Amino acid sequence: MKKNQVKIAELNAENWYECCQLELSLEQQEFIESNAISIAQSKFETTLKPFAIYFEDKIVGFLMFNSVPEELDAYWVYRIMVDKNYQGKGIGKAATDLMMNEMVETYGINKIIVGYHPENHGAHRLYASLGFVDHGDRFGREMAVVKEVTIN
């Protein structure tokens, strides 16, 4: 897979429904809210920014982050998911990298946090590979990992 085959685009009237149709693997369903719930949440919490993840011009995933700082004086990633049929291809990592670039370029963010369930081993591998560090912060049933970002 070439990284340039992956792109992210803001959620809109043309792509939101396809994002709702994406599916998680059985093991992941207990860890992540449905995309439909996330999309609804973004309509009431307007600082949340939802995006569709594309691979070769097909919607294969969904992500969402907050555009204002929250706990730990950082910007939180709320969702990153890739459809079960497209996992294991590096799409999630490429999309997360694109999302972090978007956060830095658009909002001048210098600290990003992702919260996930400690037993979500796929999420742990992904975020560790992108330089997120666990400083022991916990919020409810989730651990929070931190990425310090430098603005060019």
N, CA, C and O atoms as a DFTB+ gen file, in Angstrom:
608 C
 N C O
     1  1       0.834      -1.180       0.000
     2  2       0.000       0.000       0.000
     3  2       0.878       1.243       0.000
     4  3       1.838       1.333       0.766
     5  1       0.558       2.172      -0.836
     6  2       1.249       3.452      -0.860
     7  2       0.463       4.432      -0.007
     8  3      -0.766       4.480      -0.050
     9  1       1.204       5.211       0.767
    10  2       0.553       6.163       1.657
    11  2      -0.346       7.120       0.883
    12  3      -1.385       7.542       1.392
    13  1       0.047       7.470      -0.356
    14  2      -0.765       8.418      -1.107
    15  2      -2.073       7.804      -1.618
    16  3      -2.882       8.502      -2.230
    17  1      -2.285       6.516      -1.374
    18  2      -3.568       5.897      -1.706
    19  2      -4.602       6.159      -0.617
    20  3      -5.792       5.909      -0.809
    21  1      -4.142       6.664       0.533
    22  2      -5.020       6.964       1.663
    23  2      -5.189       8.469       1.745
    24  3      -4.219       9.221       1.647
    25  1      -6.431       8.902       1.927
    26  2      -6.699      10.317       2.156
    27  2      -7.839      10.427       3.153
    28  3      -8.592       9.478       3.370
    29  1      -7.949      11.595       3.749
    30  2      -9.075      11.864       4.642
    31  2      -9.815      13.078       4.095
    32  3      -9.216      13.972       3.498
    33  1     -11.125      13.093       4.310
    34  2     -11.960      14.209       3.858
    35  2     -13.031      14.461       4.914
    36  3     -13.578      13.530       5.505
    37  1     -13.313      15.734       5.135
    38  2     -14.343      16.076       6.113
    39  2     -15.645      15.377       5.778
    40  3     -15.999      15.201       4.612
    41  1     -16.349      14.983       6.826
    42  2     -17.638      14.337       6.645
    43  2     -18.616      15.334       6.035
    44  3     -18.626      16.508       6.407
    45  1     -19.434      14.867       5.103
    46  2     -20.380      15.753       4.446
    47  2     -21.621      14.969       4.025
    48  3     -21.751      13.786       4.340
    49  1     -22.518      15.624       3.323
    50  2     -23.785      15.002       2.915
    51  2     -23.567      13.825       1.976
    52  3     -24.420      12.942       1.892
    53  1     -22.438      13.796       1.266
    54  2     -22.192      12.713       0.310
    55  2     -21.518      11.487       0.923
    56  3     -21.622      10.395       0.364
    57  1     -20.820      11.641       2.074
    58  2     -20.061      10.494       2.580
    59  2     -20.467       9.993       3.964
    60  3     -19.977       8.952       4.402
    61  1     -21.344      10.700       4.657
    62  2     -21.657      10.308       6.035
    63  2     -22.333       8.941       6.124
    64  3     -22.026       8.157       7.022
    65  1     -23.243       8.650       5.207
    66  2     -23.990       7.397       5.304
    67  2     -23.083       6.185       5.083
    68  3     -23.216       5.165       5.759
    69  1     -22.162       6.312       4.128
    70  2     -21.212       5.216       3.904
    71  2     -20.380       4.954       5.152
    72  3     -20.069       3.805       5.465
    73  1     -20.018       6.020       5.864
    74  2     -19.265       5.852       7.112
    75  2     -20.084       5.074       8.144
    76  3     -19.529       4.296       8.920
    77  1     -21.391       5.280       8.151
    78  2     -22.266       4.555       9.082
    79  2     -22.346       3.065       8.752
    80  3     -22.645       2.251       9.627
    81  1     -22.085       2.711       7.516
    82  2     -22.184       1.320       7.064
    83  2     -20.914       0.507       7.324
    84  3     -20.928      -0.716       7.179
    85  1     -19.830       1.162       7.703
    86  2     -18.575       0.461       7.953
    87  2     -18.696      -0.433       9.178
    88  3     -19.461      -0.139      10.097
    89  1     -17.938      -1.524       9.187
    90  2     -18.038      -2.505      10.272
    91  2     -16.697      -2.757      10.937
    92  3     -15.648      -2.763      10.294
    93  1     -16.763      -2.967      12.244
    94  2     -15.594      -3.362      13.023
    95  2     -15.505      -4.874      13.074
    96  3     -16.494      -5.571      12.844
    97  1     -14.319      -5.380      13.376
    98  2     -14.201      -6.822      13.632
    99  2     -14.902      -7.108      14.963
   100  3     -15.094      -6.203      15.775
   101  1     -15.274      -8.339      15.176
   102  2     -15.970      -8.717      16.414
   103  2     -15.183      -8.332      17.659
   104  3     -15.756      -7.852      18.636
   105  1     -13.852      -8.544      17.624
   106  2     -13.032      -8.244      18.807
   107  2     -13.023      -6.760      19.149
   108  3     -12.811      -6.399      20.307
   109  1     -13.245      -5.905      18.175
   110  2     -13.163      -4.467      18.407
   111  2     -14.485      -3.833      18.824
   112  3     -14.495      -2.719      19.347
   113  1     -15.582      -4.514      18.603
   114  2     -16.894      -3.917      18.836
   115  2     -17.111      -3.461      20.267
   116  3     -17.838      -2.496      20.501
   117  1     -16.497      -4.132      21.222
   118  2     -16.695      -3.732      22.617
   119  2     -15.885      -2.494      22.996
   120  3     -16.112      -1.911      24.057
   121  1     -14.948      -2.088      22.149
   122  2     -14.059      -0.986      22.475
   123  2     -14.432       0.339      21.815
   124  3     -14.017       1.392      22.301
   125  1     -15.192       0.323      20.739
   126  2     -15.424       1.532      19.948
   127  2     -16.911       1.754      19.707
   128  3     -17.646       0.822      19.380
   129  1     -17.347       3.003      19.872
   130  2     -18.728       3.369      19.557
   131  2     -18.965       3.251      18.059
   132  3     -18.018       3.282      17.273
   133  1     -20.208       3.119      17.668
   134  2     -20.522       3.062      16.237
   135  2     -20.255       4.420      15.600
   136  3     -20.291       5.452      16.271
   137  1     -19.990       4.407      14.310
   138  2     -19.772       5.662      13.592
   139  2     -21.024       6.526      13.613
   140  3     -20.925       7.752      13.658
   141  1     -22.197       5.909      13.580
   142  2     -23.448       6.677      13.613
   143  2     -23.547       7.487      14.906
   144  3     -23.960       8.646      14.882
   145  1     -23.173       6.887      16.023
   146  2     -23.199       7.605      17.301
   147  2     -22.177       8.737      17.282
   148  3     -22.464       9.843      17.739
   149  1     -21.000       8.466      16.760
   150  2     -19.968       9.504      16.685
   151  2     -20.415      10.674      15.807
   152  3     -20.194      11.836      16.149
   153  1     -21.032      10.364      14.692
   154  2     -21.509      11.413      13.787
   155  2     -22.596      12.239      14.472
   156  3     -22.601      13.467      14.375
   157  1     -23.508      11.569      15.159
   158  2     -24.549      12.302      15.898
   159  2     -23.915      13.188      16.973
   160  3     -24.317      14.339      17.144
   161  1     -22.934      12.660      17.692
   162  2     -22.245      13.421      18.725
   163  2     -21.625      14.696      18.135
   164  3     -21.658      15.754      18.764
   165  1     -21.062      14.589      16.931
   166  2     -20.414      15.749      16.304
   167  2     -21.414      16.856      15.955
   168  3     -21.028      18.017      15.813
   169  1     -22.682      16.505      15.817
   170  2     -23.689      17.516      15.505
   171  2     -24.090      18.325      16.736
   172  3     -24.606      19.436      16.614
   173  1     -23.850      17.762      17.928
   174  2     -24.180      18.452      19.170
   175  2     -22.957      19.051      19.849
   176  3     -23.058      20.054      20.556
   177  1     -21.807      18.435      19.632
   178  2     -20.537      18.959      20.138
   179  2     -19.781      19.457      18.912
   180  3     -18.999      18.725      18.305
   181  1     -20.027      20.708      18.562
   182  2     -19.582      21.232      17.270
   183  2     -18.079      21.434      17.153
   184  3     -17.587      21.742      16.067
   185  1     -17.341      21.269      18.237
   186  2     -15.881      21.345      18.128
   187  2     -15.286      20.015      17.651
   188  3     -14.100      19.945      17.329
   189  1     -16.106      18.966      17.606
   190  2     -15.641      17.680      17.090
   191  2     -15.626      17.724      15.571
   192  3     -16.565      18.212      14.942
   193  1     -14.556      17.210      14.993
   194  2     -14.363      17.254      13.542
   195  2     -14.311      15.834      12.977
   196  3     -13.294      15.155      13.117
   197  1     -15.399      15.372      12.338
   198  2     -15.441      14.025      11.767
   199  2     -14.909      13.997      10.327
   200  3     -15.124      14.932       9.556
   201  1     -14.221      12.920       9.987
   202  2     -13.641      12.730       8.661
   203  2     -13.884      11.306       8.180
   204  3     -13.934      10.368       8.976
   205  1     -14.033      11.157       6.881
   206  2     -14.059       9.837       6.251
   207  2     -12.635       9.498       5.840
   208  3     -11.867      10.371       5.438
   209  1     -12.295       8.222       5.945
   210  2     -10.996       7.734       5.478
   211  2     -11.232       7.027       4.151
   212  3     -12.081       6.143       4.046
   213  1     -10.469       7.429       3.141
   214  2     -10.576       6.840       1.808
   215  2      -9.326       6.022       1.500
   216  3      -8.219       6.401       1.883
   217  1      -9.506       4.912       0.815
   218  2      -8.409       4.120       0.266
   219  2      -8.764       3.853      -1.187
   220  3      -9.786       3.236      -1.487
   221  1      -7.915       4.322      -2.077
   222  2      -8.184       4.184      -3.514
   223  2      -9.601       4.669      -3.860
   224  3     -10.338       3.995      -4.580
   225  1      -9.961       5.826      -3.345
   226  2     -11.247       6.483      -3.598
   227  2     -12.469       5.755      -3.050
   228  3     -13.594       6.068      -3.439
   229  1     -12.271       4.798      -2.160
   230  2     -13.388       4.099      -1.506
   231  2     -13.346       4.432      -0.018
   232  3     -12.276       4.428       0.592
   233  1     -14.508       4.718       0.566
   234  2     -14.567       4.988       2.005
   235  2     -14.351       3.685       2.760
   236  3     -15.098       2.721       2.594
   237  1     -13.311       3.675       3.598
   238  2     -12.965       2.453       4.334
   239  2     -12.833       2.706       5.837
   240  3     -12.581       1.774       6.600
   241  1     -13.001       3.958       6.268
   242  2     -12.831       4.228       7.687
   243  2     -13.392       5.576       8.087
   244  3     -13.915       6.330       7.266
   245  1     -13.267       5.855       9.374
   246  2     -13.836       7.057       9.973
   247  2     -12.900       7.507      11.088
   248  3     -12.304       6.683      11.782
   249  1     -12.777       8.818      11.252
   250  2     -12.036       9.349      12.390
   251  2     -12.665      10.655      12.835
   252  3     -13.389      11.305      12.081
   253  1     -12.376      11.027      14.068
   254  2     -12.940      12.263      14.609
   255  2     -12.030      12.760      15.730
   256  3     -11.563      11.981      16.562
   257  1     -11.788      14.068      15.737
   258  2     -10.981      14.676      16.791
   259  2     -11.632      15.965      17.261
   260  3     -12.520      16.506      16.604
   261  1     -11.174      16.448      18.413
   262  2     -11.691      17.701      18.954
   263  2     -10.761      18.837      18.551
   264  3      -9.540      18.689      18.593
   265  1     -11.329      19.953      18.166
   266  2     -10.553      21.100      17.701
   267  2     -10.268      22.114      18.810
   268  3      -9.754      23.201      18.546
   269  1     -10.600      21.756      20.044
   270  2     -10.267      22.592      21.200
   271  2      -9.617      21.700      22.260
   272  3      -9.900      20.504      22.326
   273  1      -8.743      22.284      23.090
   274  2      -8.078      21.463      24.112
   275  2      -9.046      21.018      25.201
   276  3     -10.020      21.697      25.526
   277  1      -8.732      19.846      25.750
   278  2      -9.541      19.283      26.842
   279  2      -8.609      18.900      27.997
   280  3      -7.653      19.613      28.301
   281  1      -8.905      17.760      28.634
   282  2      -8.085      17.283      29.737
   283  2      -6.619      17.230      29.322
   284  3      -6.289      16.998      28.159
   285  1      -5.753      17.450      30.304
   286  2      -4.301      17.442      30.124
   287  2      -3.840      18.516      29.137
   288  3      -2.759      18.421      28.557
   289  1      -4.680      19.537      28.959
   290  2      -4.379      20.660      28.063
   291  2      -3.921      20.173      26.691
   292  3      -2.905      20.622      26.159
   293  1      -4.691      19.249      26.136
   294  2      -4.340      18.642      24.850
   295  2      -5.595      18.467      24.007
   296  3      -6.720      18.622      24.482
   297  1      -5.363      18.138      22.741
   298  2      -6.433      17.908      21.777
   299  2      -6.633      16.408      21.651
   300  3      -5.679      15.665      21.421
   301  1      -7.863      15.970      21.799
   302  2      -8.173      14.543      21.870
   303  2      -8.684      13.995      20.541
   304  3      -9.469      14.633      19.840
   305  1      -8.219      12.810      20.225
   306  2      -8.745      12.040      19.108
   307  2      -9.874      11.194      19.686
   308  3      -9.663      10.427      20.625
   309  1     -11.054      11.334      19.131
   310  2     -12.219      10.613      19.642
   311  2     -12.413       9.256      18.982
   312  3     -12.770       8.289      19.655
   313  1     -12.188       9.173      17.701
   314  2     -12.417       7.903      16.994
   315  2     -11.418       7.748      15.863
   316  3     -11.077       8.704      15.166
   317  1     -10.965       6.530      15.704
   318  2     -10.277       6.108      14.483
   319  2     -10.688       4.664      14.268
   320  3     -10.448       3.803      15.114
   321  1     -11.302       4.414      13.142
   322  2     -11.677       3.038      12.837
   323  2     -11.495       2.792      11.347
   324  3     -11.673       3.683      10.516
   325  1     -11.131       1.545      11.040
   326  2     -11.027       1.089       9.655
   327  2     -11.919      -0.138       9.542
   328  3     -11.899      -1.014      10.407
   329  1     -12.696      -0.193       8.479
   330  2     -13.598      -1.316       8.247
   331  2     -12.836      -2.645       8.340
   332  3     -11.682      -2.749       7.925
   333  1     -13.503      -3.641       8.887
   334  2     -12.864      -4.943       9.127
   335  2     -12.245      -5.545       7.863
   336  3     -11.270      -6.292       7.958
   337  1     -12.782      -5.241       6.698
   338  2     -12.259      -5.795       5.445
   339  2     -11.003      -5.081       4.947
   340  3     -10.387      -5.526       3.979
   341  1     -10.619      -3.987       5.592
   342  2      -9.464      -3.209       5.141
   343  2      -8.383      -3.083       6.214
   344  3      -7.415      -2.342       6.042
   345  1      -8.550      -3.800       7.309
   346  2      -7.567      -3.721       8.388
   347  2      -6.307      -4.514       8.024
   348  3      -6.345      -5.434       7.207
   349  1      -5.204      -4.133       8.647
   350  2      -3.946      -4.837       8.437
   351  2      -3.205      -4.412       7.181
   352  3      -2.261      -5.085       6.766
   353  1      -3.612      -3.313       6.570
   354  2      -2.983      -2.838       5.338
   355  2      -2.214      -1.530       5.538
   356  3      -1.674      -0.978       4.580
   357  1      -2.161      -1.035       6.767
   358  2      -1.485       0.232       7.033
   359  2      -2.358       1.454       6.835
   360  3      -1.882       2.583       6.949
   361  1      -3.642       1.239       6.537
   362  2      -4.550       2.355       6.278
   363  2      -4.765       3.190       7.544
   364  3      -4.745       4.419       7.487
   365  1      -4.968       2.529       8.675
   366  2      -5.187       3.244       9.929
   367  2      -4.001       4.118      10.304
   368  3      -4.171       5.250      10.757
   369  1      -2.807       3.588      10.115
   370  2      -1.599       4.354      10.436
   371  2      -1.460       5.552       9.503
   372  3      -1.167       6.657       9.960
   373  1      -1.665       5.349       8.212
   374  2      -1.565       6.447       7.249
   375  2      -2.622       7.509       7.534
   376  3      -2.329       8.703       7.482
   377  1      -3.848       7.085       7.834
   378  2      -4.931       8.030       8.116
   379  2      -4.666       8.803       9.405
   380  3      -4.951       9.998       9.483
   381  1      -4.122       8.126      10.412
   382  2      -3.809       8.799      11.673
   383  2      -2.729       9.853      11.453
   384  3      -2.795      10.949      12.008
   385  1      -1.751       9.514      10.650
   386  2      -0.698      10.470      10.322
   387  2      -1.276      11.688       9.588
   388  3      -0.920      12.826       9.892
   389  1      -2.165      11.440       8.624
   390  2      -2.826      12.539       7.912
   391  2      -3.652      13.395       8.867
   392  3      -3.655      14.622       8.768
   393  1      -4.354      12.738       9.796
   394  2      -5.172      13.454      10.765
   395  2      -4.300      14.336      11.650
   396  3      -4.645      15.489      11.907
   397  1      -3.176      13.804      12.116
   398  2      -2.301      14.611      12.971
   399  2      -1.770      15.818      12.199
   400  3      -1.679      16.912      12.756
   401  1      -1.425      15.637      10.942
   402  2      -0.989      16.770      10.110
   403  2      -2.097      17.813       9.983
   404  3      -1.839      19.013      10.079
   405  1      -3.324      17.355       9.768
   406  2      -4.480      18.254       9.677
   407  2      -4.656      19.033      10.977
   408  3      -4.908      20.237      10.953
   409  1      -4.523      18.350      12.107
   410  2      -4.687      19.000      13.407
   411  2      -3.630      20.081      13.614
   412  3      -3.939      21.175      14.086
   413  1      -2.403      19.777      13.264
   414  2      -1.307      20.735      13.442
   415  2      -1.462      21.913      12.492
   416  3      -1.366      23.066      12.914
   417  1      -1.700      21.635      11.213
   418  2      -1.777      22.699      10.209
   419  2      -2.990      23.614      10.402
   420  3      -2.886      24.830      10.242
   421  1      -4.129      23.030      10.744
   422  2      -5.354      23.820      10.846
   423  2      -5.504      24.500      12.201
   424  3      -5.971      25.636      12.279
   425  1      -5.107      23.802      13.278
   426  2      -5.384      24.323      14.614
   427  2      -4.134      24.666      15.418
   428  3      -4.248      25.137      16.549
   429  1      -2.940      24.440      14.859
   430  2      -1.712      24.761      15.579
   431  2      -1.504      23.923      16.824
   432  3      -0.924      24.387      17.806
   433  1      -1.970      22.715      16.782
   434  2      -1.930      21.812      17.935
   435  2      -0.504      21.340      18.200
   436  3       0.250      21.070      17.265
   437  1      -0.133      21.240      19.486
   438  2       1.191      20.732      19.811
   439  2       1.166      19.503      20.724
   440  3       2.215      18.941      21.040
   441  1      -0.034      19.087      21.146
   442  2      -0.131      17.911      22.019
   443  2      -1.437      17.196      21.692
   444  3      -2.521      17.768      21.803
   445  1      -1.312      15.932      21.287
   446  2      -2.466      15.125      20.894
   447  2      -2.580      13.942      21.842
   448  3      -1.581      13.321      22.206
   449  1      -3.802      13.642      22.232
   450  2      -4.051      12.505      23.125
   451  2      -5.098      11.594      22.499
   452  3      -6.073      12.046      21.899
   453  1      -4.863      10.311      22.658
   454  2      -5.836       9.303      22.248
   455  2      -6.151       8.459      23.476
   456  3      -5.247       8.019      24.186
   457  1      -7.430       8.238      23.719
   458  2      -7.843       7.347      24.791
   459  2      -8.362       6.054      24.204
   460  3      -9.098       6.063      23.218
   461  1      -7.979       4.935      24.810
   462  2      -8.485       3.650      24.347
   463  2      -8.439       2.640      25.485
   464  3      -7.712       2.819      26.462
   465  1      -9.207       1.599      25.348
   466  2      -9.264       0.548      26.353
   467  2      -7.934      -0.194      26.380
   468  3      -7.410      -0.544      25.322
   469  1      -7.373      -0.443      27.563
   470  2      -6.077      -1.109      27.654
   471  2      -6.012      -2.482      26.960
   472  3      -4.932      -2.925      26.569
   473  1      -7.151      -3.147      26.808
   474  2      -7.151      -4.461      26.161
   475  2      -7.282      -4.371      24.638
   476  3      -7.304      -5.398      23.959
   477  1      -7.369      -3.166      24.104
   478  2      -7.438      -2.980      22.655
   479  2      -6.001      -2.976      22.122
   480  3      -5.403      -1.918      21.930
   481  1      -5.465      -4.163      21.888
   482  2      -4.062      -4.335      21.521
   483  2      -3.738      -3.735      20.146
   484  3      -2.629      -3.247      19.933
   485  1      -4.693      -3.769      19.222
   486  2      -4.478      -3.160      17.913
   487  2      -4.265      -1.668      18.035
   488  3      -3.373      -1.110      17.395
   489  1      -5.084      -1.010      18.860
   490  2      -4.929       0.429      19.082
   491  2      -3.577       0.714      19.731
   492  3      -2.897       1.675      19.372
   493  1      -3.200      -0.121      20.680
   494  2      -1.917       0.081      21.362
   495  2      -0.753       0.019      20.375
   496  3       0.132       0.875      20.408
   497  1      -0.746      -0.972      19.511
   498  2       0.326      -1.105      18.514
   499  2       0.352       0.101      17.570
   500  3       1.417       0.637      17.261
   501  1      -0.832       0.517      17.117
   502  2      -0.913       1.648      16.196
   503  2      -0.328       2.907      16.828
   504  3       0.548       3.540      16.238
   505  1      -0.792       3.276      18.000
   506  2      -0.370       4.531      18.602
   507  2       1.086       4.490      19.046
   508  3       1.788       5.496      18.942
   509  1       1.549       3.353      19.536
   510  2       2.969       3.233      19.894
   511  2       3.841       3.422      18.655
   512  3       4.894       4.055      18.730
   513  1       3.412       2.878      17.519
   514  2       4.201       3.001      16.285
   515  2       4.253       4.442      15.783
   516  3       5.147       4.799      15.016
   517  1       3.308       5.265      16.209
   518  2       3.267       6.669      15.793
   519  2       3.892       7.613      16.830
   520  3       3.842       8.834      16.683
   521  1       4.477       7.031      17.872
   522  2       5.175       7.850      18.861
   523  2       4.347       8.323      20.031
   524  3       4.792       9.196      20.777
   525  1       3.154       7.778      20.221
   526  2       2.355       8.124      21.394
   527  2       2.949       7.409      22.609
   528  3       3.388       6.262      22.513
   529  1       2.959       8.099      23.749
   530  2       3.587       7.579      24.956
   531  2       2.564       7.514      26.084
   532  3       1.754       8.424      26.257
   533  1       2.612       6.431      26.844
   534  2       1.731       6.258      28.003
   535  2       2.426       6.827      29.236
   536  3       3.459       6.314      29.666
   537  1       1.853       7.891      29.804
   538  2       2.390       8.508      31.018
   539  2       1.590       8.090      32.254
   540  3       1.764       8.659      33.332
   541  1       0.712       7.092      32.092
   542  2      -0.065       6.594      33.217
   543  2      -1.395       7.289      33.426
   544  3      -2.063       7.034      34.428
   545  1      -1.800       8.156      32.516
   546  2      -3.082       8.854      32.667
   547  2      -4.229       7.913      32.329
   548  3      -4.186       7.198      31.327
   549  1      -5.255       7.921      33.175
   550  2      -6.426       7.071      32.982
   551  2      -7.681       7.903      33.139
   552  3      -7.774       8.756      34.022
   553  1      -8.651       7.643      32.265
   554  2      -9.933       8.339      32.301
   555  2     -11.015       7.278      32.188
   556  3     -11.245       6.726      31.112
   557  1     -11.672       6.997      33.299
   558  2     -12.666       5.924      33.300
   559  2     -11.999       4.602      32.956
   560  3     -11.005       4.222      33.577
   561  1     -12.540       3.907      31.974
   562  2     -11.973       2.613      31.597
   563  2     -10.923       2.722      30.495
   564  3     -10.470       1.710      29.959
   565  1     -10.535       3.958      30.157
   566  2      -9.572       4.151      29.084
   567  2      -8.233       4.673      29.591
   568  3      -8.163       5.425      30.563
   569  1      -7.186       4.257      28.913
   570  2      -5.870       4.841      29.130
   571  2      -5.680       5.943      28.095
   572  3      -6.253       5.887      27.007
   573  1      -4.886       6.930      28.434
   574  2      -4.634       8.048      27.526
   575  2      -3.163       8.065      27.167
   576  3      -2.308       8.063      28.052
   577  1      -2.857       8.081      25.871
   578  2      -1.480       8.148      25.399
   579  2      -1.273       9.498      24.717
   580  3      -2.189      10.040      24.099
   581  1      -0.056      10.035      24.838
   582  2       0.226      11.403      24.447
   583  2       1.282      11.451      23.339
   584  3       2.256      10.698      23.342
   585  1       1.052      12.352      22.405
   586  2       2.034      12.619      21.349
   587  2       2.323      14.112      21.358
   588  3       1.430      14.932      21.144
   589  1       3.580      14.454      21.607
   590  2       4.018      15.847      21.523
   591  2       4.319      16.107      20.051
   592  3       5.018      15.323      19.410
   593  1       3.797      17.199      19.519
   594  2       3.944      17.516      18.108
   595  2       4.698      18.828      17.975
   596  3       4.415      19.793      18.686
   597  1       5.647      18.858      17.075
   598  2       6.354      20.105      16.811
   599  2       5.782      20.753      15.558
   600  3       5.529      20.085      14.555
   601  1       5.587      22.033      15.630
   602  2       5.014      22.777      14.508
   603  2       6.166      23.303      13.667
   604  3       7.067      23.974      14.170
   605  1       6.122      22.988      12.386
   606  2       7.192      23.430      11.471
   607  2       6.979      24.855      11.036
   608  3       7.778      25.392      10.268
